[in-house]
Amino acid sequence: MAILFFLILLVLLAICSYVIFKALKWILKRNIRIVYTLIGIGFLLLLGVVNHMFFKNMQFIQSEVYPNLYIVKYPDKDHKVLQQAIKNQVLNHFKTKVKKGKQLAYSNKNDIHFYEYGGTTFGFLGEAGTGYFIDHEEDLGGFVTEELGMYSNYKLAQFYFNPCNQDSTLICGEIKYFKEGEIFKSEILQDK
């Protein structure tokens, strides 16, 4: 199976290389084609930069399998903005009806996890990364292991909570913020 996949990949690579070689040979025959090609490449690069700068807003995606897991697409580079967004999401988590679901391995029922979307790989075994856990369960054994703990560098925050001592209808807890897999800040949060 793996040999067949490798042979198909090799054939596709050879075909793509041939097509690119012929296209470059055709473009380089005339100066006007070179100019139009460079203008087209410049325009595509400009579109990519504009899209990345202005149209990729931070998104919190709640896992369909694990209701206490949020995958954050395009997290803000400013840590203060990101931390405030995570705090707001924690408070919104308790205001909305919490979905029933499974428990993450090695976690409590009283915590909420935030991971950056990333770590994506693609091989002959399929796609993986933190996005995998949006609609898949952790696979803790077998031929391929896929668990959230493998992506500790993508962990953004974790909120541990319990009912408040003063008022059991409120939620109190501690948010721990992570940077490159290490805790760099923590704070107490109380639902109001």
C-alpha atoms as a printed R data frame, in Angstrom:
    type eleno elety resid chain resno       x      y       z
1   ATOM     1    CA   MET     A     1   0.000  0.000   0.000
2   ATOM     2    CA   ALA     A     2   2.740  2.448   0.989
3   ATOM     3    CA   ILE     A     3   4.785  1.504  -2.105
4   ATOM     4    CA   LEU     A     4   1.785  2.130  -4.371
5   ATOM     5    CA   PHE     A     5   1.173  5.499  -2.735
6   ATOM     6    CA   PHE     A     6   4.856  6.396  -3.180
7   ATOM     7    CA   LEU     A     7   4.799  5.398  -6.875
8   ATOM     8    CA   ILE     A     8   1.658  7.454  -7.538
9   ATOM     9    CA   LEU     A     9   3.232 10.429  -5.761
10  ATOM    10    CA   LEU     A    10   6.403 10.022  -7.825
11  ATOM    11    CA   VAL     A    11   4.442  9.913 -11.111
12  ATOM    12    CA   LEU     A    12   2.428 13.014 -10.134
13  ATOM    13    CA   LEU     A    13   5.636 14.840  -9.204
14  ATOM    14    CA   ALA     A    14   7.171 13.956 -12.585
15  ATOM    15    CA   ILE     A    15   4.073 15.168 -14.473
16  ATOM    16    CA   CYS     A    16   3.970 18.437 -12.515
17  ATOM    17    CA   SER     A    17   7.683 19.016 -13.106
18  ATOM    18    CA   TYR     A    18   7.241 18.467 -16.848
19  ATOM    19    CA   VAL     A    19   4.264 20.854 -17.044
20  ATOM    20    CA   ILE     A    20   6.128 23.546 -15.071
21  ATOM    21    CA   PHE     A    21   9.215 23.129 -17.281
22  ATOM    22    CA   LYS     A    22   7.150 23.495 -20.484
23  ATOM    23    CA   ALA     A    23   5.276 26.539 -19.087
24  ATOM    24    CA   LEU     A    24   8.526 28.255 -18.095
25  ATOM    25    CA   LYS     A    25  10.041 27.498 -21.492
26  ATOM    26    CA   TRP     A    26   6.967 29.022 -23.190
27  ATOM    27    CA   ILE     A    27   6.990 32.118 -20.923
28  ATOM    28    CA   LEU     A    28  10.694 32.801 -21.420
29  ATOM    29    CA   LYS     A    29  10.365 32.891 -25.241
30  ATOM    30    CA   ARG     A    30   8.937 36.444 -25.216
31  ATOM    31    CA   ASN     A    31   9.616 39.434 -22.985
32  ATOM    32    CA   ILE     A    32   5.935 40.419 -22.848
33  ATOM    33    CA   ARG     A    33   5.065 36.998 -21.380
34  ATOM    34    CA   ILE     A    34   7.742 37.493 -18.711
35  ATOM    35    CA   VAL     A    35   6.306 40.913 -17.817
36  ATOM    36    CA   TYR     A    36   2.726 39.599 -17.588
37  ATOM    37    CA   THR     A    37   3.860 36.612 -15.523
38  ATOM    38    CA   LEU     A    38   5.716 38.862 -13.062
39  ATOM    39    CA   ILE     A    39   2.704 41.187 -12.821
40  ATOM    40    CA   GLY     A    40   0.448 38.175 -12.161
41  ATOM    41    CA   ILE     A    41   2.773 36.807  -9.473
42  ATOM    42    CA   GLY     A    42   3.008 40.250  -7.848
43  ATOM    43    CA   PHE     A    43  -0.785 40.595  -7.874
44  ATOM    44    CA   LEU     A    44  -1.239 37.154  -6.259
45  ATOM    45    CA   LEU     A    45   1.314 38.009  -3.570
46  ATOM    46    CA   LEU     A    46  -0.479 41.302  -2.866
47  ATOM    47    CA   LEU     A    47  -3.811 39.466  -2.589
48  ATOM    48    CA   GLY     A    48  -2.248 36.988  -0.163
49  ATOM    49    CA   VAL     A    49  -0.848 39.762   2.049
50  ATOM    50    CA   VAL     A    50  -4.151 41.700   2.063
51  ATOM    51    CA   ASN     A    51  -6.088 38.520   2.880
52  ATOM    52    CA   HIS     A    52  -3.725 37.642   5.703
53  ATOM    53    CA   MET     A    53  -3.652 41.150   7.188
54  ATOM    54    CA   PHE     A    54  -7.325 42.087   6.987
55  ATOM    55    CA   PHE     A    55  -9.555 39.033   6.569
56  ATOM    56    CA   LYS     A    56  -8.257 36.432   9.010
57  ATOM    57    CA   ASN     A    57 -10.080 37.186  12.244
58  ATOM    58    CA   MET     A    58  -9.629 35.167  15.397
59  ATOM    59    CA   GLN     A    59 -12.154 32.318  15.625
60  ATOM    60    CA   PHE     A    60 -13.026 30.041  18.544
61  ATOM    61    CA   ILE     A    61 -14.177 26.646  17.301
62  ATOM    62    CA   GLN     A    62 -15.765 24.405  19.918
63  ATOM    63    CA   SER     A    63 -15.024 20.723  19.448
64  ATOM    64    CA   GLU     A    64 -18.035 18.651  18.425
65  ATOM    65    CA   VAL     A    65 -16.673 15.733  20.465
66  ATOM    66    CA   TYR     A    66 -15.275 17.477  23.544
67  ATOM    67    CA   PRO     A    67 -17.426 20.410  24.746
68  ATOM    68    CA   ASN     A    68 -14.624 21.676  26.993
69  ATOM    69    CA   LEU     A    69 -12.171 22.100  24.090
70  ATOM    70    CA   TYR     A    70 -11.823 25.185  21.895
71  ATOM    71    CA   ILE     A    71  -9.519 25.369  18.892
72  ATOM    72    CA   VAL     A    72  -8.486 28.968  18.125
73  ATOM    73    CA   LYS     A    73  -7.897 29.830  14.481
74  ATOM    74    CA   TYR     A    74  -5.779 32.918  13.753
75  ATOM    75    CA   PRO     A    75  -5.065 33.898  17.379
76  ATOM    76    CA   ASP     A    76  -4.134 37.554  17.831
77  ATOM    77    CA   LYS     A    77  -0.391 38.119  18.154
78  ATOM    78    CA   ASP     A    78  -0.978 40.632  20.957
79  ATOM    79    CA   HIS     A    79  -1.129 38.477  24.099
80  ATOM    80    CA   LYS     A    80  -3.342 40.955  25.962
81  ATOM    81    CA   VAL     A    81  -5.956 40.850  23.197
82  ATOM    82    CA   LEU     A    82  -5.769 37.049  23.064
83  ATOM    83    CA   GLN     A    83  -6.091 36.720  26.847
84  ATOM    84    CA   GLN     A    84  -9.132 39.007  26.920
85  ATOM    85    CA   ALA     A    85 -10.747 37.010  24.099
86  ATOM    86    CA   ILE     A    86 -10.135 33.767  25.996
87  ATOM    87    CA   LYS     A    87 -11.647 35.251  29.175
88  ATOM    88    CA   ASN     A    88 -14.714 36.344  27.209
89  ATOM    89    CA   GLN     A    89 -15.021 32.879  25.672
90  ATOM    90    CA   VAL     A    90 -14.841 31.248  29.117
91  ATOM    91    CA   LEU     A    91 -17.665 33.470  30.361
92  ATOM    92    CA   ASN     A    92 -19.711 32.782  27.198
93  ATOM    93    CA   HIS     A    93 -19.113 29.053  27.663
94  ATOM    94    CA   PHE     A    94 -21.142 29.109  30.875
95  ATOM    95    CA   LYS     A    95 -23.833 31.440  29.507
96  ATOM    96    CA   THR     A    96 -24.665 29.102  26.645
97  ATOM    97    CA   LYS     A    97 -26.123 25.657  27.145
98  ATOM    98    CA   VAL     A    98 -23.126 23.385  27.557
99  ATOM    99    CA   LYS     A    99 -23.197 20.476  25.141
100 ATOM   100    CA   LYS     A   100 -22.853 16.970  26.479
101 ATOM   101    CA   GLY     A   101 -19.849 15.153  25.190
102 ATOM   102    CA   LYS     A   102 -16.848 13.039  25.956
103 ATOM   103    CA   GLN     A   103 -14.021 13.761  28.365
104 ATOM   104    CA   LEU     A   104 -10.510 14.534  27.131
105 ATOM   105    CA   ALA     A   105  -7.904 12.051  28.276
106 ATOM   106    CA   TYR     A   106  -5.907 13.296  31.259
107 ATOM   107    CA   SER     A   107  -8.330 16.137  32.059
108 ATOM   108    CA   ASN     A   108 -10.942 16.927  34.680
109 ATOM   109    CA   LYS     A   109 -14.598 17.547  34.060
110 ATOM   110    CA   ASN     A   110 -14.047 21.009  35.566
111 ATOM   111    CA   ASP     A   111 -11.698 22.492  33.000
112 ATOM   112    CA   ILE     A   112 -11.786 24.157  29.606
113 ATOM   113    CA   HIS     A   113  -8.882 23.910  27.159
114 ATOM   114    CA   PHE     A   114  -7.809 26.340  24.436
115 ATOM   115    CA   TYR     A   115  -5.409 25.275  21.682
116 ATOM   116    CA   GLU     A   116  -4.181 27.101  18.610
117 ATOM   117    CA   TYR     A   117  -5.192 25.550  15.300
118 ATOM   118    CA   GLY     A   118  -2.011 24.059  13.938
119 ATOM   119    CA   GLY     A   119   0.445 21.237  14.000
120 ATOM   120    CA   THR     A   120  -1.156 19.980  10.813
121 ATOM   121    CA   THR     A   121   0.670 17.240   8.972
122 ATOM   122    CA   PHE     A   122  -0.392 15.284   5.940
123 ATOM   123    CA   GLY     A   123   0.971 11.905   5.151
124 ATOM   124    CA   PHE     A   124  -0.213  8.621   3.752
125 ATOM   125    CA   LEU     A   125  -2.037  8.049   7.056
126 ATOM   126    CA   GLY     A   126  -4.177 11.185   6.795
127 ATOM   127    CA   GLU     A   127  -4.386 14.655   8.245
128 ATOM   128    CA   ALA     A   128  -3.575 15.388  11.886
129 ATOM   129    CA   GLY     A   129  -2.963 18.353  14.196
130 ATOM   130    CA   THR     A   130  -5.081 20.217  16.714
131 ATOM   131    CA   GLY     A   131  -7.813 20.711  14.102
132 ATOM   132    CA   TYR     A   132  -8.258 16.924  14.122
133 ATOM   133    CA   PHE     A   133  -9.984 17.165  17.510
134 ATOM   134    CA   ILE     A   134 -12.762 19.432  16.251
135 ATOM   135    CA   ASP     A   135 -14.675 16.408  15.010
136 ATOM   136    CA   HIS     A   136 -12.570 13.376  16.027
137 ATOM   137    CA   GLU     A   137 -11.918 11.618  19.309
138 ATOM   138    CA   GLU     A   138  -8.455 11.147  20.713
139 ATOM   139    CA   ASP     A   139  -6.900  7.871  19.582
140 ATOM   140    CA   LEU     A   140  -4.759  6.686  22.475
141 ATOM   141    CA   GLY     A   141  -3.528  3.436  21.033
142 ATOM   142    CA   GLY     A   142  -3.154  1.320  17.989
143 ATOM   143    CA   PHE     A   143  -1.058  1.818  14.879
144 ATOM   144    CA   VAL     A   144  -1.233  5.626  15.062
145 ATOM   145    CA   THR     A   145  -1.682  7.586  18.297
146 ATOM   146    CA   GLU     A   146  -3.398 10.961  18.142
147 ATOM   147    CA   GLU     A   147  -3.934 12.720  21.466
148 ATOM   148    CA   LEU     A   148  -4.187 16.381  22.347
149 ATOM   149    CA   GLY     A   149  -1.240 16.176  24.741
150 ATOM   150    CA   MET     A   150   1.045 15.703  21.729
151 ATOM   151    CA   TYR     A   151   0.455 19.356  20.830
152 ATOM   152    CA   SER     A   152   1.561 21.068  24.050
153 ATOM   153    CA   ASN     A   153   3.312 23.849  22.087
154 ATOM   154    CA   TYR     A   154  -0.092 24.833  20.662
155 ATOM   155    CA   LYS     A   155  -1.765 25.110  24.062
156 ATOM   156    CA   LEU     A   156  -2.965 28.669  24.698
157 ATOM   157    CA   ALA     A   157  -4.857 28.429  27.988
158 ATOM   158    CA   GLN     A   158  -6.589 26.188  30.457
159 ATOM   159    CA   PHE     A   159  -9.354 27.201  32.864
160 ATOM   160    CA   TYR     A   160  -9.936 25.164  36.037
161 ATOM   161    CA   PHE     A   161 -13.280 25.952  37.701
162 ATOM   162    CA   ASN     A   162 -15.552 25.091  40.615
163 ATOM   163    CA   PRO     A   163 -18.667 26.679  42.107
164 ATOM   164    CA   CYS     A   164 -17.733 29.743  44.173
165 ATOM   165    CA   ASN     A   165 -17.669 29.370  47.962
166 ATOM   166    CA   GLN     A   166 -19.648 32.594  48.447
167 ATOM   167    CA   ASP     A   167 -22.362 31.776  45.887
168 ATOM   168    CA   SER     A   168 -22.677 28.273  44.414
169 ATOM   169    CA   THR     A   169 -24.552 29.611  41.367
170 ATOM   170    CA   LEU     A   170 -21.393 31.440  40.243
171 ATOM   171    CA   ILE     A   171 -18.283 29.875  38.749
172 ATOM   172    CA   CYS     A   172 -14.817 30.640  40.124
173 ATOM   173    CA   GLY     A   173 -11.553 29.402  38.736
174 ATOM   174    CA   GLU     A   174  -8.061 30.017  37.512
175 ATOM   175    CA   ILE     A   175  -6.948 30.610  33.936
176 ATOM   176    CA   LYS     A   176  -3.425 29.539  33.100
177 ATOM   177    CA   TYR     A   177  -1.996 31.021  29.912
178 ATOM   178    CA   PHE     A   178   0.654 29.129  27.969
179 ATOM   179    CA   LYS     A   179   3.391 30.207  25.600
180 ATOM   180    CA   GLU     A   180   5.290 27.473  23.719
181 ATOM   181    CA   GLY     A   181   3.993 24.813  26.096
182 ATOM   182    CA   GLU     A   182   4.985 26.622  29.298
183 ATOM   183    CA   ILE     A   183   2.775 28.535  31.748
184 ATOM   184    CA   PHE     A   184   3.659 32.201  31.583
185 ATOM   185    CA   LYS     A   185   0.724 33.791  33.421
186 ATOM   186    CA   SER     A   186  -2.241 32.813  35.548
187 ATOM   187    CA   GLU     A   187  -5.165 34.744  36.967
188 ATOM   188    CA   ILE     A   188  -8.305 34.164  38.998
189 ATOM   189    CA   LEU     A   189 -11.606 34.564  37.168
190 ATOM   190    CA   GLN     A   190 -15.068 34.813  38.685
191 ATOM   191    CA   ASP     A   191 -18.280 34.730  36.668
192 ATOM   192    CA   LYS     A   192 -20.460 37.734  37.476
